[in-house]
Amino acid sequence: MKNIICLLVSFTFLSSLLFSQQKDSLVQLYPGMGDTLDFVDREIFGLYPDVEGFDYAKIFARDSKFLVSEISYFNKGFSADTIIVEDFSKLSKMRAQLNQFAIQNDKKLESPINASIFTTNSNKYDGKLMMFSKKFLYLASDINYSVENHSPFYLKSSIESIDSLMIPEETNLFPYIGGGAFAGFLAGFLIGTSIFEDDMGANKEVKWMATGGFGALAGALLGWVIGAAIPNDYITIRFNSPYDVIKLKDYSAYYFRHDKSLKEKYEELK
């Protein structure tokens, strides 16, 4: 009987000792992100770039000394797991990286781009692409697509129902303005030398430059008009898998900090 009691006491002591040695607590990298970093988040945030075949990761703090990343990945078509243990200071660096992303993300939300959504049932919706998530595209439109809402109409469409998205490329007007200004200056300068060729005044060179300046101004304006009149090219993004939302990261804000009041103003397109 004494042996059994001693064994139980020893087992309890060892268990408590092992438990005290590894106090792992699950870490949330950013408020509203959840406790699991999946493939879409990894690609958008640029975390764990060296892990090939990344599937998802859970991150733990151990005794406030180490950061433990439990990562699942695919190796030759098979699922595998690995653990990365780093100094706890790594967490601050990761959060700083996410904070920089959030700042740039908010800027995109403040200046959304124009976009056209084409659904799998051949409908088209035009408006401002406000943001995207793993499940929806969020659009603000001046057109009422049969939803009960106030103008501008805030709409969302599930990724599953979207065939493609078209984004107009911004025309770079600088080559047109710069080329027009250069051509205008040369034309103005040559006209000036012709007009003031027999001018005996000491400032005829100034007059040549002045006519060149007027020509440059006129040429720049003409170049701007020509550039603005050229039709935009379009970037087409097709949605063949849920991972295709990653293609939007350079164009629109990513909705990863969940805000219930923000989501509720968007009506889902049927």
C-alpha positions in Angstrom: 0.0 0.0 0.0 2.8 2.4 0.9 4.5 1.6 -2.5 1.3 2.5 -4.3 1.0 5.8 -2.4 4.7 6.6 -3.1 4.1 5.9 -6.8 1.1 8.2 -7.0 2.9 11.0 -5.2 5.9 10.6 -7.5 3.7 10.6 -10.6 1.9 13.7 -9.4 5.2 15.5 -8.7 6.6 14.6 -12.1 3.5 15.7 -13.9 3.4 19.1 -12.1 7.1 19.5 -12.8 6.7 18.8 -16.5 3.7 21.1 -16.7 5.5 23.9 -15.0 8.4 23.6 -17.4 6.3 24.2 -20.5 3.6 26.9 -20.0 2.5 27.4 -23.6 -0.2 29.9 -24.3 -1.8 30.5 -27.7 -0.9 33.8 -29.3 -3.1 36.0 -31.4 -0.8 38.0 -33.7 -3.3 40.9 -34.3 -6.7 41.7 -32.8 -9.4 40.2 -34.8 -7.2 37.8 -36.7 -8.0 34.6 -34.8 -5.5 32.1 -33.5 -4.6 30.3 -36.7 -2.5 31.6 -39.5 -3.7 30.0 -42.8 -2.2 30.0 -46.2 -4.1 33.1 -47.4 -2.9 35.1 -44.4 0.6 33.8 -44.8 0.8 35.0 -48.4 -0.8 38.4 -47.8 1.2 39.2 -44.6 4.4 37.7 -45.9 5.0 35.6 -42.8 7.1 32.4 -42.8 8.3 32.9 -46.4 10.9 30.1 -46.2 8.4 27.4 -45.3 7.5 25.6 -48.6 4.1 23.9 -48.9 2.8 26.0 -46.0 -0.8 25.0 -44.9 -1.4 26.7 -41.5 0.3 27.6 -38.3 -0.5 28.0 -34.6 1.7 30.2 -32.5 2.4 29.8 -28.8 4.3 31.8 -26.2 6.4 29.5 -23.9 7.3 31.0 -20.5 7.5 34.4 -22.0 11.0 33.4 -23.3 10.3 31.5 -26.5 8.0 31.8 -29.5 6.8 28.3 -30.6 5.3 28.0 -34.1 3.5 24.7 -34.8 3.4 24.6 -38.6 1.6 22.2 -40.9 2.8 21.9 -44.5 2.6 19.7 -47.5 5.6 17.7 -48.6 5.3 15.8 -51.9 1.6 15.7 -51.5 1.6 14.5 -47.9 0.7 16.5 -44.8 3.5 17.0 -42.3 4.2 19.0 -39.2 7.2 20.9 -37.9 7.9 23.1 -34.9 10.0 26.3 -35.0 11.3 27.7 -31.6 12.5 31.3 -31.7 13.4 33.9 -29.2 10.3 35.7 -27.8 11.4 39.0 -29.3 10.4 37.5 -32.7 6.8 38.2 -31.7 7.4 41.9 -31.5 8.9 41.9 -35.0 6.0 39.9 -36.4 3.5 42.3 -34.9 5.5 45.3 -36.1 5.3 43.8 -39.6 1.6 43.4 -39.3 1.2 46.9 -38.0 2.9 48.3 -41.1 0.6 46.2 -43.3 -2.4 47.6 -41.4 -1.3 51.2 -42.0 -1.0 50.5 -45.8 -4.2 48.6 -45.7 -6.1 51.5 -44.2 -4.8 53.8 -47.0 -6.2 51.4 -49.6 -9.5 51.5 -47.8 -9.6 55.3 -47.9 -9.0 55.4 -51.7 -10.7 52.3 -53.2 -10.2 51.5 -56.9 -12.9 51.2 -59.6 -13.8 47.6 -60.4 -16.3 45.5 -62.3 -17.4 42.2 -60.9 -18.6 39.4 -63.2 -20.5 36.6 -61.5 -20.8 32.9 -62.5 -24.4 33.6 -63.6 -23.3 36.3 -66.0 -24.3 39.3 -63.9 -22.0 42.4 -63.8 -21.7 44.9 -61.0 -19.7 48.1 -61.2 -18.4 50.3 -58.3 -15.5 50.9 -55.9 -13.8 47.8 -54.6 -13.7 48.7 -50.9 -12.1 45.5 -49.6 -11.9 41.8 -49.8 -11.9 38.9 -47.4 -11.5 35.1 -47.8 -15.2 34.8 -48.4 -16.5 38.1 -50.0 -15.7 41.0 -52.2 -17.1 44.3 -50.8 -18.3 46.9 -53.3 -19.7 50.5 -53.0 -21.8 51.4 -56.0 -24.0 54.3 -57.2 -26.2 51.8 -58.9 -29.0 50.1 -57.0 -28.8 46.5 -57.9 -32.1 45.6 -56.3 -31.0 45.8 -52.7 -32.6 47.7 -49.8 -30.0 50.3 -48.9 -29.1 53.9 -49.2 -26.8 55.4 -51.8 -24.0 54.7 -52.1 -25.1 51.1 -52.1 -22.8 48.8 -50.1 -22.8 45.3 -51.6 -20.9 42.1 -51.1 -20.6 39.1 -53.3 -19.3 35.7 -52.2 -16.1 34.6 -53.8 -17.8 31.3 -54.8 -20.2 33.2 -57.0 -17.6 35.4 -58.8 -16.1 34.4 -62.2 -13.8 37.4 -62.6 -12.9 40.9 -61.7 -11.8 43.7 -64.0 -9.7 46.6 -62.7 -8.8 49.6 -65.0 -5.1 50.3 -65.1 -4.3 53.9 -64.3 -2.8 55.7 -67.4 0.6 57.1 -66.8 0.3 60.6 -68.1 3.9 61.6 -67.4 5.3 60.3 -70.8 2.5 62.2 -72.6 3.0 65.4 -70.7 6.8 65.2 -70.7 6.9 64.4 -74.4 4.5 67.1 -75.3 6.5 69.7 -73.2 9.7 68.7 -74.9 8.3 68.8 -78.4 6.5 72.1 -77.6 9.7 73.7 -76.4 11.6 72.7 -79.5 8.8 74.0 -81.7 8.5 77.2 -79.8 12.3 77.8 -79.7 12.6 77.3 -83.5 9.7 79.6 -84.1 11.4 82.2 -81.8 14.7 82.0 -83.7 12.8 82.5 -86.9 10.8 85.4 -85.7 13.6 87.2 -83.9 16.4 86.1 -86.2 17.1 89.7 -87.4 16.5 91.2 -84.0 19.6 93.3 -83.2 18.7 93.5 -79.6 20.9 91.9 -77.0 18.0 89.9 -75.5 16.9 87.9 -78.6 18.1 84.7 -76.9 15.8 85.5 -74.0 12.9 85.9 -76.5 13.9 82.5 -78.1 13.7 80.9 -74.6 10.4 82.6 -73.9 8.7 81.3 -77.0 10.2 77.9 -76.2 8.7 78.1 -72.7 5.2 79.0 -74.2 5.6 76.1 -76.6 6.5 73.7 -73.7 3.4 74.8 -71.7 1.1 74.3 -74.7 2.8 71.0 -75.6 2.4 69.7 -72.0 -1.3 70.6 -72.0 -1.8 68.9 -75.3 0.0 65.8 -74.1 -2.2 65.7 -71.0 -5.3 65.9 -73.1 -4.1 63.1 -75.5 -3.0 60.9 -72.6 -6.3 61.3 -70.7 -8.3 60.5 -73.9 -6.6 57.1 -74.4 -8.8 54.3 -73.2 -7.6 52.4 -70.1 -6.2 48.9 -70.2 -7.8 46.4 -67.8 -6.4 43.9 -65.4 -8.5 40.8 -65.3 -8.4 38.5 -62.2 -10.2 35.2 -62.5 -11.4 33.2 -59.4 -10.9 29.5 -60.0 -10.1 28.7 -56.3 -10.5 30.4 -52.9 -6.7 31.2 -53.0 -7.2 33.5 -55.9 -8.2 36.3 -53.5 -4.5 36.6 -52.8 -4.2 38.3 -56.3 -6.1 41.3 -54.9 -3.5 42.2 -52.2 -1.8 44.8 -54.4 -5.1 46.5 -55.4 -7.5 46.5 -52.5 -7.7 46.5 -48.7 -7.8 43.1 -47.0 -10.6 42.7 -44.4 -8.8 40.8 -41.6 -9.7 43.0 -38.5 -13.3 42.0 -38.1 -15.7 44.9 -37.4 -19.3 43.9 -37.0 -20.7 47.4 -37.6 -18.7 47.6 -40.8 -19.9 44.2 -42.1 -23.5 44.9 -41.4 -23.8 47.8 -43.8 -23.0 45.5 -46.8 -26.0 43.7 -48.4 -25.2 40.4 -50.0 -26.0 40.1 -53.7 -28.2 37.2 -54.5 
